[in-house]
Amino acid sequence: QVQLVESGGGLVQAGGSLRLSCAASGFMFSKYDMRWYRQAPGKEREFVARINWYDGRTYYEDSVKGRFTISRDNAKNTMYLQMSSLKPEDTAKYYCDTQYQGKDYWGQGTQVTVSS
C-alpha cells in the first residue's frame, strides 16, 4: 500500500534552515508528481510546493519562493524540501502528498516551529 513518511522537522530560530524528507513506498515513485503542504494551528492546509515526475519542473506558493527548494531522488524514493530563511509564519505541520489511482495519499506530517 502507498505510504509516505515525513521527517526532518524541528525547532529552529528565524533565519535558520531545515531540510524535510518524505520517504515513499508502495507505488512507482518516479512516475508520480509529489507535493508538500502545510497546516498551521487554526488554519486550513495550504499548498507549499510541487515537483513533476516527467520533467522535474517545480512550483511554489508565493510566500516560499526563493526560500524553499523542492527536490526528489528517484533512486531513494524520497522527496525533499530544503527550507532557508525561515520565518515564524512558516511554523506549521508539513505533509507530503501524492495522487495515486485517483486518490490523495498523505503522510503523518512533521512539525516545523520557527521561533522569533
Residue frames as qw, qx, qy, qz and C-alpha x, y, z in Angstrom:
[[0.000, 0.888, 0.459, 0.000, 0.00, 0.00, 0.00],
 [0.314, 0.707, -0.054, 0.632, 1.03, 3.62, -0.52],
 [0.598, -0.668, -0.260, 0.358, 3.00, 5.00, 2.40],
 [0.311, 0.731, -0.106, 0.598, 4.53, 8.43, 2.85],
 [0.683, -0.577, -0.284, 0.346, 6.70, 9.18, 5.86],
 [0.186, 0.879, -0.101, 0.426, 7.91, 12.69, 6.59],
 [0.743, -0.458, -0.183, 0.453, 10.89, 13.54, 8.76],
 [0.518, 0.268, 0.011, 0.812, 13.30, 16.37, 9.46],
 [0.209, -0.831, -0.221, -0.465, 11.09, 18.83, 11.28],
 [0.604, -0.260, -0.449, 0.604, 12.09, 20.58, 14.47],
 [0.189, -0.932, -0.210, 0.225, 12.55, 23.86, 16.30],
 [0.610, 0.199, 0.138, 0.754, 14.68, 26.49, 14.60],
 [0.121, -0.625, -0.182, 0.749, 15.30, 30.21, 15.06],
 [0.471, 0.842, 0.197, -0.177, 14.10, 32.70, 12.50],
 [0.219, 0.836, -0.460, -0.204, 16.55, 32.91, 9.63],
 [0.439, -0.371, 0.817, 0.047, 17.59, 29.30, 10.07],
 [0.538, 0.306, -0.612, -0.492, 17.26, 26.29, 7.79],
 [0.659, -0.095, 0.703, -0.251, 15.77, 22.82, 7.84],
 [0.353, 0.247, -0.735, -0.523, 15.54, 20.01, 5.32],
 [0.746, 0.022, 0.439, -0.500, 12.44, 17.87, 5.31],
 [0.080, 0.216, -0.912, -0.341, 12.32, 14.41, 3.78],
 [0.783, 0.117, 0.195, -0.580, 9.42, 12.32, 2.52],
 [0.122, -0.256, 0.943, 0.177, 10.14, 8.61, 2.10],
 [0.719, 0.206, -0.072, -0.660, 7.70, 6.93, -0.26],
 [0.138, -0.157, 0.974, 0.090, 6.78, 3.28, -0.77],
 [0.454, 0.364, 0.758, -0.296, 4.05, 1.15, -2.29],
 [0.572, 0.770, 0.255, -0.123, 3.97, 2.81, -5.71],
 [0.722, 0.269, 0.176, 0.612, 6.33, 3.69, -8.56],
 [0.275, -0.753, -0.167, 0.574, 7.61, 6.91, -7.04],
 [0.310, -0.265, 0.409, 0.816, 9.50, 8.05, -10.14],
 [0.054, 0.351, 0.714, 0.604, 6.28, 8.21, -12.18],
 [0.223, -0.779, -0.586, -0.030, 4.25, 10.47, -9.89],
 [0.043, 0.688, -0.092, 0.719, 4.10, 14.16, -9.11],
 [0.550, -0.375, -0.595, 0.450, 4.82, 14.92, -5.48],
 [0.093, -0.765, -0.111, -0.627, 3.73, 17.83, -3.32],
 [0.322, -0.137, -0.613, 0.708, 4.38, 19.46, 0.03],
 [0.304, -0.732, -0.348, -0.502, 1.58, 21.05, 2.03],
 [0.258, 0.053, -0.621, 0.738, 1.50, 22.64, 5.46],
 [0.411, -0.683, -0.490, -0.351, -1.11, 23.36, 8.11],
 [0.110, 0.293, -0.475, 0.823, -0.75, 25.89, 10.88],
 [0.055, -0.363, -0.818, 0.442, -2.94, 25.73, 14.00],
 [0.225, 0.632, 0.440, -0.597, -6.40, 27.04, 13.28],
 [0.304, 0.585, -0.347, -0.667, -5.76, 27.33, 9.56],
 [0.913, 0.331, 0.121, -0.207, -6.54, 25.25, 6.53],
 [0.740, -0.173, 0.472, 0.447, -3.94, 23.05, 4.90],
 [0.356, 0.866, -0.099, -0.338, -2.15, 25.00, 2.18],
 [0.873, 0.407, 0.031, 0.266, -0.05, 24.11, -0.82],
 [0.427, -0.766, 0.274, 0.395, 3.69, 24.74, -0.47],
 [0.088, 0.610, -0.644, -0.454, 5.48, 23.17, -3.44],
 [0.906, 0.253, 0.289, -0.178, 5.20, 20.56, -6.17],
 [0.104, -0.544, 0.713, 0.430, 7.65, 18.66, -8.35],
 [0.815, 0.356, -0.139, -0.434, 6.66, 16.96, -11.59],
 [0.835, -0.212, 0.496, 0.111, 7.73, 13.39, -12.28],
 [0.805, 0.448, 0.309, 0.238, 8.39, 13.63, -16.00],
 [0.477, 0.701, -0.045, 0.529, 10.45, 16.81, -16.27],
 [0.570, -0.241, -0.416, 0.666, 11.30, 17.72, -12.68],
 [0.002, 0.553, 0.129, 0.823, 9.60, 21.08, -13.06],
 [0.305, -0.327, -0.675, 0.587, 8.85, 22.77, -9.75],
 [0.190, -0.675, -0.328, -0.634, 6.13, 25.09, -8.49],
 [0.332, -0.136, -0.599, 0.716, 5.96, 27.11, -5.27],
 [0.174, -0.856, -0.484, 0.054, 3.48, 29.04, -3.21],
 [0.271, 0.840, -0.025, 0.469, 4.36, 32.71, -3.45],
 [0.436, -0.855, 0.201, -0.197, 5.42, 33.19, 0.17],
 [0.815, -0.393, 0.372, 0.207, 8.12, 30.49, -0.05],
 [0.736, 0.623, 0.049, 0.259, 9.56, 31.31, -3.47],
 [0.313, 0.767, -0.361, 0.427, 13.28, 31.95, -3.25],
 [0.373, -0.591, 0.572, -0.429, 13.48, 30.44, 0.25],
 [0.782, -0.085, 0.585, -0.195, 12.31, 26.83, -0.21],
 [0.351, 0.464, -0.693, -0.426, 13.55, 24.26, -2.73],
 [0.887, 0.010, 0.351, -0.299, 11.72, 21.04, -3.53],
 [0.287, 0.536, -0.754, -0.249, 13.66, 18.14, -4.98],
 [0.944, -0.069, 0.167, -0.278, 13.47, 14.38, -5.40],
 [0.041, -0.505, 0.851, 0.138, 15.80, 11.42, -5.53],
 [0.843, 0.111, -0.208, -0.483, 14.06, 8.71, -7.51],
 [0.577, 0.276, -0.753, 0.153, 16.77, 6.19, -6.68],
 [0.102, 0.050, -0.765, 0.634, 15.92, 6.60, -2.99],
 [0.259, -0.586, -0.713, -0.283, 12.14, 7.05, -3.46],
 [0.358, -0.583, -0.409, 0.604, 12.47, 10.24, -1.44],
 [0.166, 0.801, 0.241, 0.522, 11.36, 13.84, -1.85],
 [0.483, -0.256, -0.340, 0.765, 12.93, 16.76, -0.03],
 [0.010, 0.925, 0.248, 0.289, 12.07, 20.29, 0.97],
 [0.551, -0.033, -0.233, 0.801, 15.06, 22.49, 1.73],
 [0.159, -0.911, -0.349, -0.152, 13.82, 25.45, 3.75],
 [0.521, 0.026, -0.175, 0.835, 16.01, 28.50, 4.29],
 [0.045, -0.212, 0.064, -0.974, 15.50, 31.98, 5.74],
 [0.306, -0.482, -0.820, -0.043, 12.72, 30.54, 7.86],
 [0.194, -0.375, 0.084, -0.903, 10.17, 32.90, 9.37],
 [0.277, 0.033, 0.753, -0.596, 7.83, 32.46, 12.34],
 [0.669, 0.306, 0.086, -0.672, 4.93, 32.35, 9.87],
 [0.541, 0.320, -0.739, -0.244, 6.42, 29.16, 8.39],
 [0.234, -0.159, 0.850, -0.445, 5.51, 27.38, 11.64],
 [0.789, 0.121, -0.107, -0.593, 3.20, 24.51, 10.72],
 [0.717, -0.115, 0.687, 0.027, 2.93, 20.80, 10.33],
 [0.314, 0.549, -0.541, -0.554, 4.33, 19.84, 6.92],
 [0.795, 0.138, 0.565, -0.172, 2.85, 16.99, 4.91],
 [0.025, 0.312, -0.724, -0.615, 3.85, 15.28, 1.70],
 [0.666, 0.390, 0.413, -0.484, 1.22, 14.18, -0.76],
 [0.009, 0.199, -0.770, -0.606, 0.74, 12.27, -3.95],
 [0.736, 0.237, 0.141, -0.618, -2.23, 11.24, -6.05],
 [0.053, -0.240, 0.949, 0.198, -2.24, 7.57, -6.89],
 [0.072, -0.317, -0.909, -0.261, -5.05, 5.92, -8.86],
 [0.211, -0.613, -0.410, -0.642, -7.25, 8.95, -8.32],
 [0.627, -0.711, -0.317, 0.022, -6.82, 9.12, -4.56],
 [0.063, 0.820, -0.363, 0.438, -4.81, 11.51, -2.41],
 [0.845, -0.271, -0.369, 0.275, -2.32, 9.96, -0.03],
 [0.107, -0.878, 0.234, -0.403, -0.77, 11.88, 2.86],
 [0.532, 0.138, -0.683, 0.481, 1.96, 11.23, 5.37],
 [0.485, -0.637, -0.552, 0.235, 1.55, 11.78, 9.10],
 [0.046, 0.947, 0.014, 0.318, 3.34, 15.13, 8.90],
 [0.677, -0.101, -0.303, 0.663, 6.39, 16.63, 10.55],
 [0.201, -0.930, -0.278, 0.131, 6.24, 19.69, 12.81],
 [0.508, 0.321, -0.041, 0.798, 8.29, 22.77, 11.97],
 [0.310, -0.884, -0.312, 0.157, 8.44, 25.51, 14.61],
 [0.485, 0.445, -0.042, 0.752, 10.25, 28.77, 13.90],
 [0.406, -0.719, -0.377, 0.419, 10.97, 30.98, 16.89],
 [0.256, 0.896, 0.089, 0.352, 11.36, 34.74, 16.59]]
